[in-house]
Amino acid sequence: QIQEWARDYDSNGPFTHISQLYGLFPGAQIDPRFNETLAHAANVSLLLRGDSSSGWPTAWRANLFARLLQGETAYYYMTRLISRYSYDNLWSINSVFQIDGNFGGVSWSLSGHSDFLTGYAPGGTNAVAEMILQSHNGEIHLLPAIPQSWTHGSVSGFRARGGFTLDIAWSAGVLSWATLTSTLGTFARVRYNETAINLSLQRNDSVHLALSDFQ
């Protein structure tokens, strides 16, 4: 596990705080793509801390598991956040007001045969965004942690580090296409599943990517 204190204490049962995992999220020193040992240790830490008992630690767990590329577990904590720890106005339920739960959460509704988000909670959609797009450590990672229940969907205007804007669509749980636009004119490394490709774009250039580009 990831050690939290100067001395190696073990917590006695579930506990909300997970400050030792800052290197996983919102930091980027722990990345399962590049260091499986640290990622495994972070996963053990989360399992030992157990389920959350209020809004803000639930939102944090959703983000952390998304960074571990565990879409089903991230989705579990998102549904837990909405169903158990959110008021009707989508503010999160805590013993005291904690903005973390609001900034980490999102509201989604079922529309037709698509189980994807159609409305946003106040404050942000970070956990859901992390499940759809990640862009730390020099890679733009498409659909890194979408759960099986999000069979198809699309997003537009997502921002990625390095000055990029992306529109993304998927169907049957598989990438359909993505359009990447550079606002600065820089190099981009784009990943889908196990394949990463390199792109060089001029300022305001766009490139349309299909599933075949990653096969």
C-alpha positions as CSV (number, residue, x, y, z in Angstrom):
1,Q,0.0,0.0,0.0
2,I,1.0,3.7,-0.2
3,Q,2.3,4.8,3.2
4,E,0.5,7.8,4.6
5,W,2.5,8.8,7.6
6,A,6.2,9.1,8.5
7,R,5.7,5.8,10.4
8,D,3.9,2.9,8.8
9,Y,0.5,2.9,10.6
10,D,-2.3,0.7,9.5
11,S,-5.8,2.1,9.8
12,N,-8.2,0.1,11.9
13,G,-11.0,-0.5,9.4
14,P,-12.6,1.8,6.8
15,F,-11.6,5.4,6.9
16,T,-12.6,8.3,4.6
17,H,-9.3,10.1,4.2
18,I,-7.0,9.2,1.3
19,S,-4.5,12.0,1.3
20,Q,-1.6,9.6,0.6
21,L,-3.0,9.1,-2.9
22,Y,-2.5,12.6,-4.1
23,G,0.2,11.2,-6.4
24,L,-2.6,9.3,-8.2
25,F,-5.2,12.1,-8.3
26,P,-5.0,15.0,-8.8
27,G,-1.3,14.4,-9.2
28,A,0.1,12.1,-11.9
29,Q,3.2,10.4,-10.3
30,I,1.2,7.1,-9.9
31,D,0.0,5.9,-13.4
32,P,-1.0,2.3,-14.1
33,R,0.2,2.7,-17.7
34,F,3.8,3.3,-16.6
35,N,4.2,1.9,-13.1
36,E,2.1,-1.2,-12.2
37,T,3.7,-1.6,-8.8
38,L,2.7,1.8,-7.5
39,A,-0.8,1.5,-9.1
40,H,-1.3,-1.8,-7.4
41,A,-0.2,-0.3,-4.1
42,A,-2.7,2.6,-4.5
43,N,-5.4,0.1,-5.3
44,V,-4.6,-1.8,-2.1
45,S,-4.8,1.4,-0.1
46,L,-8.2,2.2,-1.5
47,L,-9.6,-1.3,-0.8
48,L,-8.3,-1.1,2.8
49,R,-9.9,2.3,3.4
50,G,-13.2,0.8,2.3
51,D,-16.4,2.4,1.1
52,S,-17.2,6.0,1.9
53,S,-19.8,7.2,4.2
54,S,-20.6,10.7,2.8
55,G,-20.4,12.8,-0.3
56,W,-16.9,14.1,-0.6
57,P,-14.9,10.9,-0.1
58,T,-17.3,9.1,-2.6
59,A,-16.4,11.7,-5.3
60,W,-12.7,11.3,-4.5
61,R,-12.9,7.5,-4.9
62,A,-14.7,7.8,-8.2
63,N,-11.8,10.0,-9.5
64,L,-9.1,7.8,-8.0
65,F,-10.5,4.6,-9.6
66,A,-10.9,6.3,-12.9
67,R,-7.2,7.1,-12.8
68,L,-6.6,3.5,-12.0
69,L,-8.5,2.7,-15.3
70,Q,-11.1,0.8,-13.4
71,G,-14.3,2.1,-15.0
72,E,-16.8,-0.2,-13.3
73,T,-15.5,0.8,-9.8
74,A,-15.5,4.5,-10.7
75,Y,-19.1,4.1,-12.0
76,Y,-20.1,2.4,-8.7
77,Y,-18.9,5.4,-6.7
78,M,-20.6,7.8,-9.1
79,T,-23.9,6.0,-8.7
80,R,-23.3,5.9,-4.9
81,L,-22.7,9.6,-4.9
82,I,-25.9,10.4,-6.7
83,S,-28.2,7.9,-5.1
84,R,-27.0,8.1,-1.5
85,Y,-25.1,11.3,-0.9
86,S,-26.8,14.0,-3.0
87,Y,-29.7,16.3,-2.3
88,D,-32.4,17.0,-4.9
89,N,-30.4,20.0,-6.0
90,L,-27.4,17.7,-6.5
91,W,-25.3,19.2,-3.7
92,S,-23.5,16.4,-1.9
93,I,-24.5,15.2,1.6
94,N,-21.8,15.6,4.2
95,S,-21.6,16.2,8.0
96,V,-20.3,19.7,7.1
97,F,-20.4,21.5,3.7
98,Q,-17.7,20.0,1.5
99,I,-17.3,21.4,-2.0
100,D,-15.3,18.3,-3.1
101,G,-18.5,16.2,-3.5
102,N,-20.0,18.8,-5.8
103,F,-16.9,19.4,-7.9
104,G,-16.4,15.7,-8.2
105,G,-20.0,14.7,-9.2
106,V,-22.4,14.8,-12.1
107,S,-26.0,14.2,-12.7
108,W,-27.0,12.0,-15.6
109,S,-30.4,10.8,-16.8
110,L,-31.6,8.0,-19.0
111,S,-32.8,9.1,-22.4
112,G,-34.1,6.5,-24.8
113,H,-31.6,3.6,-25.1
114,S,-28.6,5.7,-24.0
115,D,-27.4,5.6,-20.4
116,F,-25.2,8.7,-20.7
117,L,-25.1,12.0,-19.1
118,T,-27.5,14.7,-20.2
119,G,-27.4,17.1,-17.3
120,Y,-24.6,18.5,-15.2
121,A,-24.4,19.0,-11.4
122,P,-23.3,22.5,-10.1
123,G,-19.6,22.8,-9.8
124,G,-18.2,20.4,-12.3
125,T,-18.1,16.9,-13.7
126,N,-14.6,15.8,-12.9
127,A,-15.1,12.1,-12.2
128,V,-17.1,11.5,-15.3
129,A,-14.6,13.5,-17.4
130,E,-11.8,11.4,-16.0
131,M,-13.7,8.3,-17.2
132,I,-14.0,9.6,-20.7
133,L,-10.7,11.5,-21.2
134,Q,-7.4,11.7,-19.4
135,S,-4.4,13.8,-20.6
136,H,-1.6,13.6,-18.0
137,N,1.9,12.4,-18.4
138,G,2.2,13.4,-22.0
139,E,-0.6,11.3,-23.4
140,I,-4.2,12.0,-24.4
141,H,-6.0,8.9,-23.4
142,L,-9.4,8.3,-25.1
143,L,-12.1,6.4,-23.1
144,P,-9.7,5.2,-20.4
145,A,-12.4,4.1,-17.9
146,I,-15.9,4.0,-19.4
147,P,-18.1,1.4,-17.7
148,Q,-20.0,-1.3,-19.6
149,S,-23.3,0.4,-19.0
150,W,-22.3,3.4,-21.1
151,T,-22.7,1.4,-24.2
152,H,-22.6,4.4,-26.5
153,G,-22.4,8.2,-26.2
154,S,-20.6,11.3,-27.3
155,V,-19.0,14.4,-25.9
156,S,-17.9,17.6,-27.5
157,G,-15.6,20.4,-26.5
158,F,-13.6,18.4,-23.9
159,R,-10.3,20.0,-23.1
160,A,-7.0,18.2,-22.8
161,R,-3.6,19.3,-21.5
162,G,-1.3,20.9,-24.1
163,G,-4.0,23.1,-25.7
164,F,-6.3,20.5,-27.3
165,T,-10.1,20.3,-27.7
166,L,-11.7,17.0,-28.4
167,D,-15.0,15.6,-29.7
168,I,-15.4,11.9,-29.0
169,A,-18.1,9.3,-29.9
170,W,-18.3,5.6,-29.1
171,S,-20.8,2.8,-29.8
172,A,-21.1,-0.8,-28.3
173,G,-18.5,0.3,-25.8
174,V,-15.9,0.9,-28.6
175,L,-14.4,4.1,-29.9
176,S,-16.2,5.3,-33.1
177,W,-14.3,8.4,-33.8
178,A,-12.5,11.4,-32.2
179,T,-11.7,14.8,-33.6
180,L,-8.7,16.6,-32.0
181,T,-8.1,20.3,-32.5
182,S,-4.9,22.0,-31.4
183,T,-5.2,25.6,-30.2
184,L,-1.4,26.0,-29.8
185,G,0.1,23.9,-32.6
186,T,2.0,21.2,-30.6
187,F,2.9,17.6,-30.7
188,A,0.2,15.1,-29.4
189,R,0.5,11.5,-28.3
190,V,-3.0,9.9,-28.4
191,R,-3.8,6.6,-26.8
192,Y,-6.8,4.2,-27.1
193,N,-6.5,0.9,-25.3
194,E,-3.0,-0.4,-25.7
195,T,-2.1,1.6,-28.8
196,A,-0.7,5.2,-28.8
197,I,0.0,7.2,-32.0
198,N,2.0,10.4,-32.5
199,L,0.6,13.5,-34.2
200,S,2.1,16.9,-35.1
201,L,-0.4,19.6,-35.6
202,Q,-0.2,23.3,-36.6
203,R,-2.2,25.9,-34.6
204,N,-5.9,25.5,-35.1
205,D,-5.4,22.3,-37.1
206,S,-7.8,19.4,-36.6
207,V,-7.4,15.7,-37.1
208,H,-10.2,13.1,-37.3
209,L,-9.3,9.7,-35.8
210,A,-11.2,6.4,-36.3
211,L,-10.9,3.1,-34.6
212,S,-8.8,1.8,-37.4
213,D,-6.0,4.4,-36.5
214,F,-5.5,2.4,-33.3
215,Q,-5.5,-1.1,-34.8
